[in-house]
Amino acid sequence: MLSAEQFQQLFPHAPEAHRSGFLARATGLFHHAGLHASAARCHFFLAQLGHESHGLHRVTENLSYSAIRLTQIWPARFPRLEDARPFAHDPEALAERVYGGRLGNSRPGDGYRYRGRGYLQLTGRENYRAVGEQAGLPLEAQPELAADPGHALAVACAVWSWKGLNPLCDAGNFTGLSRRINGGLVGLQDRYDWLARAQRCLPWPGLEQIRALQRLLRARGLYDGSIDGILGRRSLAGLAALRAECGLPPGGLDGAVLALLPSGGTAPSGARAA
């Protein structure tokens, strides 16, 4: 599914333990989560992992921030600098402030114990419990397993399945997917940058069809980017606009869109929006 060379190109700063753990289980886990079924699913998944974990390099949430930074990250909770100062560079106190009493964190210390971990930053006692059941792992009792190199990919795939994210991939809705994972659109441009990297590092059949689509979108005034064969942010926006113009439902680079191309090509396996 993902060769060692492709992994190194995409995640060059991943620790060796995560590299070996990921590669050992990727094929089976990707198939189980349905990620092997299309380019969009695979690329969207890898892009979100890249952003959330800083390239599989940071798998436990960093909660040590300056007071100024706290007002920027959580402006609603820390509207003034004096509100943030008691929590500056105090991860446990901060975790209790931002996560305590929510996400199933009902006991003292739960906010820190169930802070963000893993490739998709699983957070909150109730989410650890639910994803643990999905993955067959005792995450509520042993939350550190979510960041363990031997289990991190299984947990990420379990999060993906638990949240039901494949339909968003099939619809080519990377922005909606990002919102579902993050709860907002924090870091959206970086997520799109990771998407472009994933497409470059793990090519999928359909490159020429994507280029033909980009030419069509440009000719119709729906795209002003490069003809590079990468379905990035502008290409996906153009594709969505094209489908709307043609009365097609939301979706990816499927047979209905390929029929609009000058070549009238047939959609190859897995050629949905990426």
Residue pairs with C-beta under 8 A, 6 or more apart in sequence:
1 26
1 27
1 30
1 31
1 35
1 36
1 42
2 10
2 22
2 23
2 26
2 30
2 46
2 202
4 19
4 23
6 201
6 202
7 14
7 19
7 22
7 23
8 19
9 201
10 46
10 50
10 55
10 197
10 198
10 201
10 202
11 19
11 50
11 55
11 56
11 57
12 55
13 54
13 55
13 56
13 57
14 22
14 55
14 56
14 57
15 56
15 57
15 149
17 149
18 56
18 59
18 149
18 152
19 56
20 149
21 149
21 150
21 151
21 152
21 153
22 56
22 149
22 152
22 153
25 153
25 154
26 153
29 35
29 153
29 154
29 157
30 36
30 42
30 157
32 157
33 45
33 157
33 160
33 161
33 166
34 41
34 161
34 166
35 41
35 42
35 45
35 157
35 160
35 166
36 42
37 166
37 270
38 169
38 170
38 252
38 270
38 271
38 272
38 274
39 199
39 204
39 205
39 206
39 270
39 271
39 272
39 273
39 274
40 169
40 170
40 172
40 252
40 272
40 273
40 274
41 166
41 169
41 170
42 198
42 202
42 204
42 270
42 274
43 195
43 198
43 199
43 202
43 204
43 274
44 165
44 168
44 169
44 174
44 177
44 195
44 274
45 156
45 160
45 165
45 169
46 194
46 198
46 202
47 174
47 191
47 192
47 194
47 195
47 197
47 198
48 120
48 177
48 178
48 181
48 191
48 194
49 56
49 119
49 120
49 156
50 56
50 194
50 197
50 198
51 187
51 190
51 191
51 194
52 119
52 120
52 121
52 181
53 59
53 118
53 119
53 120
53 121
56 119
56 152
59 117
59 118
59 119
59 147
59 152
60 115
60 116
60 117
60 147
61 115
61 116
61 117
61 121
61 123
62 91
63 91
63 92
63 94
63 95
63 112
63 115
64 89
64 90
64 91
65 73
65 88
65 89
65 94
66 88
66 89
67 78
67 81
67 84
67 85
67 87
67 88
68 81
68 84
70 77
70 78
70 84
70 87
70 88
70 94
71 78
71 79
71 80
71 81
71 83
71 84
74 98
77 83
77 97
77 98
78 84
78 87
86 93
87 93
87 94
87 97
91 112
91 115
92 109
92 112
95 111
95 112
95 115
96 108
96 109
96 111
96 112
97 111
98 111
99 105
99 110
99 111
99 112
99 114
99 115
99 123
99 124
100 108
100 110
100 111
102 124
103 114
103 123
103 124
103 125
103 126
103 127
104 110
104 114
104 124
104 125
104 126
104 127
104 129
105 111
105 114
105 124
105 125
106 125
110 125
113 125
113 143
114 123
114 124
114 125
114 127
114 128
114 143
115 123
116 122
116 123
117 123
117 143
117 144
117 146
117 147
118 146
118 147
118 152
118 155
118 156
118 159
119 152
119 153
119 155
119 156
120 155
120 156
120 159
120 160
120 181
122 128
122 131
122 139
122 146
122 155
122 159
125 140
128 139
128 140
128 143
128 146
129 139
129 140
130 162
131 139
131 146
131 155
131 158
131 159
131 162
132 138
132 139
132 140
132 158
134 158
134 159
134 161
134 162
135 151
135 154
135 155
135 157
135 158
137 145
137 151
137 154
137 155
137 158
138 145
139 145
139 146
139 155
145 151
145 155
146 152
146 155
160 166
163 180
163 181
165 177
165 180
165 181
168 174
168 176
168 177
168 180
169 177
169 272
169 273
170 251
170 252
170 272
171 250
171 251
171 252
171 273
172 231
172 236
172 239
172 240
172 250
172 251
172 252
172 253
172 272
172 273
173 250
174 191
174 192
174 195
174 233
174 236
175 185
175 188
178 185
178 187
178 188
178 191
179 185
189 233
192 232
192 233
195 232
195 233
195 274
196 230
196 232
199 229
199 230
199 231
199 232
199 274
200 230
204 270
204 271
204 274
205 268
205 269
205 270
205 271
206 253
206 267
206 268
206 270
206 271
207 229
208 229
208 265
209 253
209 258
209 261
209 263
209 265
209 267
209 268
209 271
210 229
210 230
210 231
210 235
210 253
211 227
211 228
211 229
212 261
212 262
212 263
212 265
213 235
213 239
213 253
213 257
213 261
214 223
214 225
214 226
214 227
214 228
214 229
214 235
214 238
215 227
216 242
216 260
216 261
216 262
217 223
217 235
217 238
217 239
217 241
217 242
218 224
218 227
220 242
220 245
222 237
222 238
222 241
222 242
222 245
223 234
223 235
223 237
223 238
224 234
225 232
225 234
225 235
231 239
231 253
231 273
231 274
236 273
239 252
239 253
239 257
239 273
240 250
242 248
242 257
242 260
243 249
243 250
243 251
243 256
243 257
246 256
246 260
248 256
248 257
251 257
251 272
251 273
252 271
252 272
252 273
252 274
253 267
253 271
253 272
253 273
254 267
254 271
254 272
255 266
255 267
258 264
258 265
258 266
258 267
258 271
